[in-house]
C-alpha cells in the first residue's frame, strides 16, 4: 500500500483545533476523523490511567491506541487510504498524571498545585498506516510563576482550561503564567512539529517547504 505522493493527505484522529492549526502551519493537508464522546465513546479508547502507570508509558499508549483505532475506522468506512495521525498530551507533576479537569472546581485545584512550580508536558504522536503503528514523544518542562486566587478564578471563568491537560493552554491567556519553558512550544500546545515531521518521514510521507 503506497502513500499518494502527488496529493498527500492525512487523517487527523483528533478534534483539537490546536492540532488542526499546527498541521496547517506546516502545510499538511488532512481530513478529520472524529471519535465518539462519552457515554457513547469508543471502548478501544479508554484513557483511564492504569494503576501505577508511568506517565510516559500512559501517554504513548493512548496516542498509539488512537492511531490504531483511527486506522480501523479508515478500513471499516472505506475512507481514503492515507496515514492516520493521532496525539495525546498529559501533564506530569510530582510523578502524577494530570489530565483535563472535569469542572471549574477541579481546574482551579490543578492551577493552584502548578502555581510557582515546574511540571512536565508529555505529548506523544502516533501514525498508523497499513497496519503499521509508530510513535514519537516530546517532553517539555514548564514552570509557572506564583498565581494568586483572583487570577486563577478569572482564568477558570474564561472557560479556557476546560478542554486542556493541566487546565491551561500555552497559546491562550495562560501564556502570561509561564515563567520558563524548556522543550517544544508546539509540544506543549499538543502537537510537537519537529517530532511529527520526523515521524512522517519514517513512513516516507512527502513533506515540502
N, C-alpha and C positions, 0 to 999 in steps of 0.2 A: 504494500500500500504506500503510495507516494503523496507527498505534500504538493499542492498546486503551486509551483514556483512562479508562474506567470501572474497569478492573482491570489497571493497568500492571505489567508484569514485564520482567525482562531475562534473557538467557542470559549467565552469567558463564563466560568461557572461561579458567578458572584453577582449579587445585586448592589454592591458597593459603588456609589457614584465616584468615589475617590479612585478606585481601581480603573474604572472606565476612563476617567480623566488622564490618568498616568499612561495607560496604553495609547490613548490618542496622542499624548505628548510626544511619544517616540514613534508615531506613525504606523502603529499596528492596527489593522482593520479587524473587527471582531463582531460576532453575534453573541447574544447573551442567553445563557441557559439559567432559568430561574428554578431553584428548588422550592418545595412547598414549605410553608411556615407551620409551626405548631398550631393546633393539635394534629394537623394532618401532615406533619413533616415526614420526610423520608427516613425510614428506620435505619438505613445504612449510614446516616449522617448524625448519629448521636454524638454531640460534642461534650458530653459529660466526662470530666476527667476520671480516669481510673484511680482507685485508692492508691496513694503514694506515688502516682505517676510523675516522672520528671517533666518539668515544663517544656524542655526541648523535645523530648520524645512525644509529648502530647501535641504540640503544635505541628510537628511533622506528620504525625499520624492523621490528624484531622485534615490537613491540606491534601495528603495523598488520598484519603477516603473521598474527598470532594472531587478530585480529578478522576478517580476510578469510577465513581457514580456518574459523573458527567459523561464519561465515555460510554457507559452503559446506556444512558439516555440517548446519546447520538445513535447507537445501534438500534435501540428499541423504536425510536421515532423516525429512523431512516433519514437523519439530518445530513447535511453536507459533511463529507469525510474530511475533517480538519482537526488539528490538535485541540485538546481541551486544557485550558489554563485555570488553575484554582489557587487560592491562597488562604492562609489563616494567620491571624495576628493575636498574640496574647501578651500580657504583662507578667513579668516575674518580679515579685517583691518579697524579700526575705524567704526565698525558696518556694513561695506560694504562687499558684496560678490565679491571676485576676482577670476575669473576662469582662463582658458587658454588664452594666448594672441592670437590675430588674426594675428599679424605680428611682425616683429622685432621692429618696432617703439613702438608698444604698450608694448612689452616685456621690452624695455628699460624704458618706463614710469613707469611700475609696479615696477621694481627693484629700481628705484630712490625713489619711495614712501616708499619701505620697508627698504631702507638703513638707518642704525642706529636706527631702530625702532623694536618693538616687534609686532608680529601678531599671530593669532591663526590658526592652521591647523585642519580642521574638516574632519574626514573620517568616513563615515557610511558604515557598512557592512550589507548586507541583504541576507537571504537564503529563497528560495521558494521550497516547496516540497508538492505535492499532494494538491495544492490549499491553503496551509498554508504559510504565509509570516511572518518572524520575522526579527528584525534588532537590531543592536548594534552600539554604537557611541564611537569614540575615539576623544578626544580633547587634543591637544598639543599646547604649547606656544613656539615660536621660536623667537629669537632676532638676527638680523643681525648686524654685525659691520658696520661702515660707509664705503660705497663703493665710489670710485671715478669714473668719467666718463669713463676713459680708461678701467678700469676693467669691467664696465658694457658693453661697446661696444665690448670688446673682448669676453665676455661671450655670448652675443647675437649672435655674428658672428659664434660661435661654433655650433649654431643650437639647443643646448640642451634645452633652455627654451620653445621651441615651442609647445610641447605637454603636458605641465605640468601646473597644477594650481599654480598661483602665479609666473609663469615664472621661476621656478627653480626646480632642483632635488637634494635632500639632498645627494643621493647616488653618485652624479657626482661631477663636478668641483665646484658647489656651496657649497659643504661641507666646503670650505675654507671661506665662508661668514658668517657662523653660529657661533656666539659668545656664545650662550646659548640655550639649549633645555630642556624643562620640559615637560615630557609626553612620548609618544611612538615613537621611531625612525622608526619602521616599519609602524606606522600610518602615519607619515609624508611621507614615501615612497609611501603609497597608499593602504596598507592592514595591519591593526594592528593585529598581530598574536595572541596576548592574547585574544582580543575580538572575533576574528574569531573562535578560538578554543572553547571558551565558548559558542558561538552561535551554533556551530555544535553539541556540547554536548546536547543542548536543543532539538535537533532532534534525539538524540540517535545515532549520527553518530560515528562509531568506530575510535578513534584516538590512534595510537601506537607510542611509542618512538623507 
